[in-house]
């Protein structure tokens, strides 16, 4: 099984990297960029792992549940 875990800052958390990206894009001639959020994507190739185990790994190891949310995309 292949899976992507997408980890992003929670909407209620200030994202200084996203602010820096937004400001840089505006500075380079894209004034229409209203916001940007910066996160990470982890691609996993798994064998014998259940979706419940994958959620546990994403919650406990790949993200910080205090300030980040994650989503999982399972690919065949």
Secondary structure, DSSP 8 states (H G I E B T S, - for coil): -EEEEEEEE-TTS--HHHHHHHHHHHHTT-TT-------EEEEEE-SS--HHHHHHHIIIII--TTTEEEEEEEE-
